[in-house]
């Protein structure tokens, strides 16, 4: 709080000086800039208040929290204005008084004024919908949205009444401009000297320079995540996320020295303790021996979009949303205490494919130089399998095609679907039924040439706008609940059709979610909002059983390979849940890195900070822990970051 107060005092003093400068020009050409600033602050106040009202249940409302939300919030709003106005002041240096008085320039300036007001209102509306989806100000997800415009724009257009919204935004903007345009235009006729314009720019540039010492972490004053988010400014948060999409573990997180970290990690995997451990031997490479003859069974791994455990009847839901999966639970290995490693699809794919903890920043799937890694696909390829990644949308999205092609998978995406194979398509690609029907054909092709296959599917229908192909009794009505019902139907339909295939008996079907439907809560990490289901189904070879061991997505690969009795050299961080229970789960955001075990959630935080929470009845409360617990948490994440940075998992 002290840092924010110090910066606030500096900012206010500088602002007073700026205002004194501007007051020396009654009705100066900067009236328009001042008017835009007032409109921006009013809109920011309305946005913040609206988000506060709709999130009131997530907040312990006190005078202190209100002061943070509106005081710190105003501070970040002013920071954004500083950057905008510095740019405006710089442009004004080169605009002469004479050039502003022509009819064309006055009309052109008025159009510019409308565009700025429209942009402010548009961003405010966008913030509302982003908050509705993620309970967060703009973050790294919004940065990704700029890259994948086809999917994102299509998704937004199909999810919301955009024509009416844009018309509404235009009307509100026109009203604001109509009420204030005279002040804006009057300013254009005021005379200034070049020296005066330079002075204004210098003052604003100094303020911008001071603002460079500010960062979004200054809003992290409350243990309540929602209060911290409300204290931020969406535009400022967006640019912070743009700069921090990749984070160096060593620069931002607690460390214990690589040698100590790897010694602790090697002990975790029962590897010999080498006193002479050197950077060249920093590794958890180990030989895994199967518990019997290898089973060259086919594998179909279905990663389901946003399938929270809370949707399923076998996890206590009474809405009958998933009758097919609930029936399947009685015939499968059902993992009841499995947790997603993150909140994004690429995190889930990273975890099930590479079996590594979630390193800070963006997923490995989206990073550069991410080819030829040790992966589940590599193990299968080395055993003579054909590995294939199948996705109903554009595989360009989230860099999925590039990642999987670079790691030994054949690729199939929406470009490989014919018109006859496509019964329904939305912004995210073909519907799940179409994807599964295409998968059946691909399995037939590989089986026909006598090769075992590993098919990794990523579904899309359980994603906003929640539209899909027609199914009797399941409307395509833009609701999450019906999308869950449709996804459940599609999986059941797929398995029924697969049973008619000659390869079904010798095929293992794995069904797991990529992440939960919504992970936002009061805290940055809430364990209940990472809880996902996993089924392993192969009635001819695997007996049904409920597995209650605490684990996470990174344990899928070694568990699956253990069921096949594969002999291989492993570099996976995950463990075979059945034969070597991990009793821990890795969960995190793109900045916070958590280790959940023994009813404790230990979290590493940028700024070399650490917190530990007691977890009881899916609720977290701050508590204390031992140095050993902290160092154990560090050892996992520090070593994963080290190996990734040094490319030591390259094959």
C-alpha positions in Angstrom: 0.0 0.0 0.0 2.9 2.3 0.8 4.2 2.0 -2.8 0.8 3.0 -4.2 0.5 5.9 -1.8 4.0 7.2 -2.7 3.3 7.0 -6.4 -0.2 8.6 -5.9 1.4 11.6 -4.1 3.9 12.1 -6.9 1.2 11.7 -9.5 -1.2 14.2 -7.8 1.5 16.8 -7.3 2.5 16.5 -10.9 -1.1 16.7 -12.0 -1.6 19.9 -10.0 1.3 21.4 -11.8 -0.2 20.3 -15.1 -3.6 21.8 -14.2 -1.9 25.1 -13.3 -0.3 25.1 -16.8 -3.6 24.4 -18.4 -5.4 27.0 -16.4 -3.0 29.6 -17.8 -4.9 29.0 -21.1 -8.6 29.6 -20.4 -10.5 27.6 -23.0 -7.2 26.2 -24.4 -6.8 23.8 -27.2 -6.4 21.2 -24.5 -10.1 21.5 -23.5 -10.8 18.5 -25.7 -8.2 16.4 -24.1 -9.5 17.4 -20.6 -13.1 16.6 -21.7 -12.0 13.1 -23.0 -10.2 12.5 -19.7 -13.3 13.4 -17.7 -15.5 11.1 -19.9 -12.9 8.3 -19.5 -12.9 8.6 -15.7 -16.7 8.7 -15.5 -16.9 5.6 -17.6 -14.2 3.8 -15.6 -16.1 4.7 -12.4 -19.4 3.2 -13.9 -17.6 0.1 -15.0 -15.9 -0.5 -11.7 -19.2 0.1 -9.8 -21.1 -2.2 -12.1 -18.6 -5.0 -11.8 -18.6 -4.5 -8.0 -22.4 -4.9 -7.9 -22.5 -8.1 -9.9 -19.6 -9.6 -7.9 -20.9 -8.4 -4.5 -21.3 -12.0 -3.2 -17.6 -12.6 -3.8 -16.5 -9.6 -1.7 -16.4 -8.9 2.0 -17.5 -5.2 1.6 -15.7 -3.0 4.1 -14.5 0.6 4.1 -11.0 -0.6 3.5 -12.0 -2.7 0.5 -14.0 0.2 -1.0 -11.0 2.5 -0.5 -8.9 0.1 -2.3 -11.3 -0.5 -5.1 -12.0 3.1 -5.9 -8.8 4.7 -4.6 -6.3 2.4 -6.2 -8.6 2.0 -9.2 -8.6 5.8 -9.7 -4.8 5.7 -9.5 -4.6 3.2 -12.4 -7.2 5.1 -14.4 -5.0 8.2 -14.1 -2.0 6.2 -15.2 -3.8 5.2 -18.4 -4.8 8.8 -19.0 -1.2 9.9 -18.6 -0.1 7.7 -21.5 -3.0 8.8 -23.7 -2.5 12.5 -22.9 1.2 12.3 -23.4 0.6 11.0 -26.9 -2.0 13.7 -27.5 0.4 16.4 -26.2 3.2 15.2 -28.5 0.9 15.4 -31.6 -0.2 18.9 -30.5 3.4 20.1 -30.7 3.2 19.8 -34.5 -0.4 21.1 -35.0 -0.4 24.8 -35.6 -3.2 27.1 -34.6 -4.0 28.0 -38.2 -4.4 24.4 -39.2 -7.1 23.8 -36.5 -9.4 26.6 -37.6 -10.4 25.3 -41.0 -13.8 23.8 -41.5 -12.4 20.5 -42.6 -10.1 20.1 -39.6 -12.8 21.1 -37.2 -15.1 18.4 -38.7 -12.2 15.9 -38.8 -11.4 16.6 -35.2 -15.0 16.1 -34.2 -15.0 12.7 -36.0 -11.9 11.8 -34.0 -13.6 12.9 -30.8 -16.5 10.6 -31.5 -14.1 7.7 -32.3 -12.4 8.1 -29.0 -15.6 8.3 -27.0 -17.0 5.3 -28.9 -13.8 3.4 -28.1 -14.1 4.2 -24.4 -17.7 3.0 -24.3 -16.9 -0.1 -26.4 -14.1 -1.1 -24.1 -16.4 -0.6 -21.1 -18.9 -3.0 -22.6 -16.2 -5.5 -23.6 -14.9 -5.4 -20.0 -18.3 -6.4 -18.7 -18.5 -9.4 -21.0 -14.9 -10.4 -20.3 -15.7 -10.2 -16.5 -18.8 -12.3 -17.0 -16.7 -15.0 -18.6 -13.5 -14.9 -16.4 -14.3 -12.6 -13.4 -11.1 -10.7 -14.3 -9.9 -7.5 -15.9 -8.3 -8.0 -19.3 -5.5 -10.4 -18.9 -3.3 -12.7 -21.0 -6.4 -14.3 -22.5 -7.4 -11.0 -24.0 -4.0 -10.7 -25.5 -4.5 -14.1 -27.2 -7.8 -12.9 -28.5 -5.9 -10.4 -30.7 -4.0 -13.2 -32.4 -6.9 -15.6 -33.1 -9.4 -13.1 -34.5 -11.3 -15.5 -36.6 -12.3 -17.8 -33.7 -12.7 -15.0 -31.2 -14.7 -12.5 -33.3 -16.9 -15.4 -34.6 -17.4 -16.6 -31.0 -18.4 -13.1 -29.8 -20.7 -12.5 -32.8 -22.5 -15.8 -32.3 -22.7 -15.4 -28.5 -24.0 -11.9 -28.1 -26.5 -9.6 -30.0 -23.6 -7.6 -31.5 -25.7 -5.5 -33.9 -27.8 -4.2 -31.1 -24.9 -3.7 -28.8 -22.9 -1.7 -31.4 -26.0 0.4 -32.1 -26.4 1.0 -28.4 -22.7 1.9 -28.0 -23.0 4.3 -31.0 -26.1 6.0 -29.5 -24.5 6.4 -26.1 -21.3 7.8 -27.7 -23.3 10.2 -29.9 -25.2 11.5 -26.8 -21.9 12.1 -24.9 -20.4 13.9 -27.9 -23.5 15.9 -28.5 -23.4 17.1 -24.9 -19.7 18.0 -24.8 -18.7 18.8 -28.4 -19.0 22.6 -28.0 -16.3 22.5 -25.3 -14.2 20.4 -27.6 -14.6 22.6 -30.6 -14.1 25.9 -28.7 -10.7 24.7 -27.6 -9.7 24.3 -31.3 -9.9 28.1 -31.8 -7.6 29.0 -29.0 -4.1 30.2 -29.7 -1.0 28.6 -28.3 2.7 29.1 -28.9 5.1 26.4 -29.8 6.9 26.9 -26.4 3.6 26.4 -24.5 2.8 23.2 -26.4 6.3 21.9 -25.7 6.0 22.7 -22.0 2.7 20.7 -21.8 4.3 17.8 -23.5 7.3 17.8 -21.2 5.1 17.8 -18.1 3.1 14.9 -19.5 6.2 13.0 -20.6 7.6 13.3 -17.0 4.4 11.9 -15.7 4.6 9.0 -18.1 8.2 8.4 -17.1 7.1 8.2 -13.4 4.3 5.8 -14.4 6.9 3.3 -15.7 7.7 2.5 -12.1 4.1 1.4 -11.6 3.0 -2.2 -12.2 -0.2 -4.2 -11.8 1.1 -5.9 -8.6 0.4 -2.7 -6.8 -3.2 -3.6 -6.9 -2.6 -6.9 -5.1 -3.3 -5.5 -1.7 -6.2 -7.8 -0.6 -6.3 -11.5 0.0 -9.5 -11.4 -2.0 -8.8 -11.8 -5.7 -12.0 -10.1 -6.9 -11.2 -6.9 -4.9 -7.8 -6.8 -6.5 -9.2 -7.2 -9.9 -11.7 -4.4 -9.3 -8.9 -2.1 -8.3 -7.2 -2.5 -11.7 -7.9 -0.8 -14.9 -8.7 -3.0 -17.9 -6.7 -1.2 -20.5 -3.6 -1.0 -18.2 -4.0 -4.7 -17.3 -4.2 -5.6 -21.0 -0.8 -4.0 -21.7 0.7 -5.5 -18.6 -0.4 -9.0 -19.8 1.0 -8.2 -23.2 4.4 -7.6 -21.7 4.3 -10.5 -19.3 3.1 -13.4 -21.4 6.3 -15.2 -20.7 7.9 -15.1 -17.2 11.4 -16.3 -16.3 11.1 -18.5 -13.2 14.5 -17.5 -11.8 13.7 -13.8 -12.1 10.3 -13.8 -10.5 10.0 -16.8 -8.2 11.7 -18.2 -5.1 14.7 -20.4 -5.8 16.8 -22.7 -3.8 19.7 -23.3 -6.2 19.5 -25.7 -9.1 21.7 -28.4 -7.5 19.6 -28.6 -4.3 16.3 -28.4 -6.3 17.3 -31.4 -8.5 18.5 -33.4 -5.6 15.1 -33.0 -3.9 13.4 -33.8 -7.2 15.5 -36.9 -7.8 14.6 -38.2 -4.3 10.9 -37.7 -5.2 11.4 -40.3 -8.1 13.6 -42.6 -6.0 16.6 -41.8 -8.1 20.1 -42.2 -6.7 21.5 -39.3 -4.8 24.5 -38.1 -6.7 26.9 -36.0 -4.6 28.6 -34.9 -7.8 25.4 -33.8 -9.4 26.3 -31.3 -12.2 24.3 -29.2 -14.7 25.0 -31.9 -17.2 23.2 -34.5 -15.1 20.2 -32.3 -14.0 17.5 -34.7 -15.0 14.9 -37.1 -13.7 15.4 -39.5 -16.6 14.6 -43.0 -15.3 13.8 -46.5 -16.6 10.2 -47.6 -16.3 9.6 -51.4 -16.3 6.1 -52.7 -17.1 4.5 -55.2 -14.7 3.9 -57.8 -17.3 4.0 -58.3 -21.1 3.5 -55.1 -23.1 -0.1 -54.6 -24.4 -0.1 -53.0 -27.8 -3.6 -51.7 -27.4 -5.0 -48.8 -29.4 -5.6 -45.6 -27.5 -8.2 -42.9 -28.1 -7.6 -39.9 -25.7 -10.5 -37.5 -25.7 -9.8 -34.1 -24.1 -13.2 -32.5 -23.4 -13.7 -28.7 -23.4 -14.6 -27.3 -20.0 -16.0 -30.4 -18.4 -16.0 -29.6 -14.7 -16.5 -32.6 -12.3 -19.5 -30.7 -10.8 -21.5 -31.3 -14.0 -21.5 -35.1 -13.6 -24.1 -37.1 -11.7 -21.3 -39.5 -10.5 -19.8 -36.5 -8.7 -23.1 -35.4 -7.1 -24.9 -33.4 -9.7 -28.7 -34.1 -9.7 -29.6 -32.3 -13.0 -29.1 -35.4 -15.2 -26.8 -33.5 -17.5 -24.4 -36.5 -18.2 -26.3 -39.8 -18.4 -23.8 -41.3 -20.8 -20.8 -40.5 -18.7 -22.5 -41.5 -15.5 -23.3 -44.9 -17.0 -19.7 -45.1 -18.2 -18.4 -44.4 -14.7 -19.7 -47.9 -13.7 -17.7 -49.6 -16.4 -14.4 -47.6 -16.2 -11.5 -46.6 -14.0 -13.0 -43.5 -12.6 -10.6 -41.0 -11.1 -12.4 -39.0 -8.5 -9.7 -36.7 -7.2 -8.0 -35.5 -10.4 -7.2 -31.8 -10.9 -6.5 -29.7 -14.0 -3.1 -28.0 -14.0 -4.6 -24.7 -15.3 -7.5 -22.7 -16.7 -6.8 -22.9 -20.4 -7.0 -25.6 -23.1 -3.3 -25.3 -23.9 -2.5 -26.0 -20.2 -4.6 -29.2 -20.3 -3.0 -30.3 -23.6 0.5 -29.5 -22.3 -0.2 -31.6 -19.1 -1.6 -34.7 -20.8 1.0 -34.6 -23.6 4.2 -33.6 -21.8 3.4 -34.5 -18.2 5.1 -31.4 -16.7 3.9 -28.9 -14.1 2.5 -25.6 -15.4 5.5 -23.3 -15.8 4.8 -19.5 -15.5 3.6 -17.5 -18.5 2.1 -19.1 -21.5 1.8 -22.8 -22.0 4.7 -24.7 -23.7 2.2 -25.4 -26.5 2.3 -21.8 -27.5 6.0 -21.1 -27.0 8.8 -21.0 -29.5 11.2 -23.9 -29.9 8.7 -26.4 -28.5 9.3 -29.2 -31.0 11.0 -32.6 -30.4 10.1 -32.7 -26.7 9.8 -35.9 -24.7 6.1 -36.6 -24.9 3.4 -39.2 -24.7 3.4 -39.2 -28.5 7.1 -40.0 -28.6 6.6 -43.0 -26.4 3.8 -44.3 -28.6 5.8 -43.6 -31.8 8.8 -45.5 -30.4 6.5 -48.5 -29.9 5.4 -48.4 -33.6 2.1 -46.6 -33.1 0.7 -43.9 -35.4 0.0 -40.8 -33.3 -2.5 -38.3 -34.5 -4.0 -35.1 -33.2 -7.6 -34.3 -34.2 -9.3 -31.0 -33.7 -12.6 -29.8 -35.1 -11.5 -26.2 -35.4 -8.5 -24.5 -37.0 -5.4 -26.0 -35.6 -3.6 -22.7 -36.0 -5.5 -21.6 -33.0 -3.3 -21.6 -29.9 -0.5 -23.0 -32.0 -1.9 -26.5 -31.6 -1.0 -27.8 -35.1 2.5 -26.5 -35.0 3.1 -28.0 -31.5 1.7 -31.5 -32.3 3.3 -31.7 -35.8 6.6 -30.8 -34.2 6.3 -33.6 -31.7 5.5 -36.5 -34.0 1.8 -36.3 -34.5 -0.1 -36.4 -37.7 -2.6 -33.5 -37.9 -6.3 -33.3 -38.7 -8.4 -30.2 -38.3 -11.4 -28.5 -39.8 -9.7 -28.1 -43.1 -9.8 -31.9 -43.5 -13.6 -32.1 -43.2 -15.6 -32.4 -46.3 -19.1 -30.7 -46.7 -20.7 -34.1 -46.3 -18.8 -34.7 -43.1 -19.9 -31.3 -41.6 -23.4 -31.2 -40.2 -22.9 -28.1 -38.0 -20.1 -25.5 -37.6 -19.7 -22.5 -35.4 -16.8 -20.1 -34.6 -14.8 -22.9 -33.0 -15.2 -25.4 -35.8 -17.3 -28.5 -36.4 -19.5 -29.9 -33.7 -18.4 -32.8 -31.5 -20.5 -35.4 -33.3 -18.8 -34.5 -36.6 -15.4 -34.7 -34.9 -16.1 -38.2 -33.4 -17.5 -39.5 -36.7 -14.3 -38.3 -38.5 -12.3 -40.0 -35.8 -14.0 -43.3 -36.4 -12.9 -43.1 -40.1 -9.4 -42.3 -39.1 -9.2 -45.2 -36.7 -10.5 -47.5 -39.5 -7.8 -46.3 -41.8 -4.9 -46.9 -39.3 -6.3 -50.3 -38.2 -6.6 -51.3 -41.9 -2.9 -51.1 -42.3 -2.2 -53.1 -39.2 -0.7 -50.4 -37.0 -1.8 -49.7 -33.5 -3.0 -46.1 -33.1 -2.9 -43.2 -30.6 -5.6 -40.7 -31.4 -5.7 -37.5 -29.3 -8.9 -35.5 -29.8 -9.8 -31.9 -28.6 -13.5 -31.2 -28.5 -15.1 -27.7 -28.8 -18.9 -27.8 -28.4 -18.9 -27.2 -24.7 -17.6 -23.7 -25.3 -19.4 -20.4 -25.7 -21.5 -19.8 -27.9 -22.7 -23.4 -26.8 -24.3 -24.2 -30.2 -24.2 -27.6 -31.8 -25.9 -30.0 -34.3 -29.5 -30.9 -33.7 -30.2 -33.7 -31.3 -33.7 -34.7 -30.2 -34.3 -33.4 -26.7 -31.2 -31.2 -26.6 -31.8 -27.7 -27.9 -28.9 -25.6 -29.3 -29.9 -22.6 -27.2 -26.6 -20.9 -26.2 -26.8 -22.4 -22.6 -23.9 -24.1 -20.9 -26.1 -26.8 -19.4 -27.4 -27.9 -22.8 -23.9 -27.8 -24.2 -22.8 -30.2 -21.5 -25.8 -32.5 -22.3 -24.8 -32.4 -26.0 -21.1 -33.2 -25.3 -22.2 -36.1 -23.1 -24.5 -37.4 -25.9 -21.7 -37.0 -28.5 -19.3 -39.1 -26.4 -22.0 -41.8 -25.8 -22.8 -41.9 -29.5 -19.1 -42.2 -30.4 -18.6 -45.2 -28.0 -21.8 -46.9 -29.3 -20.5 -46.6 -32.9 -17.0 -47.7 -31.8 -18.4 -50.9 -30.3 -19.4 -52.0 -33.8 -15.7 -51.7 -35.0 -13.3 -54.7 -35.1 -10.7 -52.6 -33.3 -12.9 -51.7 -30.3 -12.1 -54.7 -28.1 -8.4 -53.8 -28.1 -8.8 -50.0 -27.7 -8.4 -48.0 -24.5 -10.6 -44.9 -24.3 -9.5 -42.1 -22.1 -11.8 -39.2 -21.4 -10.5 -36.2 -19.5 -11.4 -32.5 -19.3 -8.9 -29.8 -20.4 -10.0 -27.5 -17.5 -13.1 -26.5 -15.5 -15.9 -24.3 -16.9 -15.0 -21.5 -14.5 -12.0 -21.2 -12.3 -12.6 -17.7 -11.0 -13.3 -17.1 -7.3 -12.3 -15.0 -4.3 -8.8 -16.4 -4.3 -6.4 -16.6 -7.2 -6.4 -20.4 -6.9 -9.4 -22.3 -5.5 -8.9 -26.1 -5.6 -12.6 -26.9 -6.1 -12.5 -25.0 -9.4 -9.8 -27.2 -10.8 -11.6 -30.5 -10.1 -12.2 -32.5 -13.3 -13.2 -36.1 -14.2 -11.2 -38.7 -15.9 -12.4 -42.1 -17.2 -10.3 -44.9 -18.6 -12.5 -47.4 -20.4 -11.5 -50.7 -22.0 -13.9 -53.5 -20.8 -12.0 -56.3 -22.4 -8.7 -55.5 -20.7 -9.2 -53.1 -17.7 -11.5 -53.8 -14.8 -13.8 -51.0 -13.6 -12.7 -49.4 -10.4 -13.0 -46.1 -8.6 -9.6 -44.4 -8.0 -9.7 -41.8 -5.2 -6.0 -41.0 -5.2 -5.2 -37.2 -5.3 -3.5 -36.5 -8.7 -3.5 -34.1 -11.7 -3.5 -34.2 -15.4 0.3 -34.7 -15.6 -0.3 -38.2 -14.1 -2.4 -39.3 -17.1 0.5 -40.3 -19.4 2.4 -42.5 -16.9 -0.8 -44.1 -15.6 -1.9 -44.9 -19.2 1.5 -46.4 -20.1 1.5 -48.3 -16.8 -1.8 -49.9 -17.7 -0.2 -51.0 -21.0 2.8 -52.4 -19.2 5.2 -50.4 -21.4 8.9 -50.4 -20.8 10.3 -47.0 -21.6 12.8 -44.4 -20.4 10.7 -41.6 -18.8 11.3 -37.9 -18.2 7.7 -37.3 -17.1 7.0 -35.4 -13.9 3.8 -37.3 -13.5 3.4 -40.7 -11.7 1.5 -43.9 -12.3 -1.5 -43.2 -10.1 -2.3 -46.9 -9.7 1.1 -48.3 -9.0 2.9 -45.3 -7.6 0.3 -43.0 -6.1 1.4 -39.3 -6.3 -1.0 -38.0 -3.6 -0.5 -34.5 -4.9 -1.7 -32.2 -7.6 -0.2 -29.3 -9.6 -2.6 -26.5 -10.2 -2.0 -22.9 -11.2 -2.7 -19.7 -13.2 -0.3 -18.3 -15.7 1.5 -16.5 -12.7 0.6 -18.4 -9.5 2.0 -21.9 -9.2 0.4 -24.3 -6.7 1.1 -27.7 -5.2 -1.9 -29.3 -3.5 -1.2 -32.1 -1.0 -2.1 -33.2 2.5 -5.0 -30.7 2.6 -2.5 -27.9 2.0 -2.2 -25.6 -1.1 1.3 -24.1 -1.4 1.5 -21.3 -3.9 4.5 -19.6 -5.4 3.9 -16.0 -6.4 5.8 -13.6 -8.7 8.0 -11.2 -6.7 9.6 -14.2 -5.0 6.6 -14.6 -2.6 5.0 -17.7 -1.1 1.7 -18.5 0.5 0.2 -21.6 2.0 -3.4 -22.4 2.5 -5.3 -24.9 4.6 -8.0 -26.6 2.5 -11.1 -27.9 4.2 -14.4 -28.6 2.5 -13.1 -27.0 -0.7 -12.4 -23.7 1.2 -8.9 -22.2 1.5 -7.6 -20.3 4.5 -4.1 -18.8 4.9 -2.0 -20.8 7.3 1.7 -21.5 8.0 4.0 -24.3 7.0 7.5 -25.7 7.2 10.6 -24.7 5.2 10.7 -28.2 3.9 7.2 -27.8 2.5 8.2 -24.6 0.8 11.4 -26.0 -0.7 9.6 -29.1 -1.9 7.1 -26.9 -3.9 10.0 -24.8 -5.2 11.9 -27.9 -6.4 9.2 -29.0 -8.7 8.6 -25.7 -10.4 12.2 -24.4 -10.4 13.5 -27.6 -12.1 10.6 -27.6 -14.6 11.4 -24.0 -15.5 15.1 -24.8 -15.7 14.7 -27.8 -18.1 12.3 -25.8 -20.3 14.7 -22.8 -20.5 17.7 -25.0 -21.2 15.8 -27.2 -23.7 17.1 -30.2 -21.8 13.9 -32.2 -22.6 14.7 -32.1 -26.3 15.1 -35.4 -28.0 
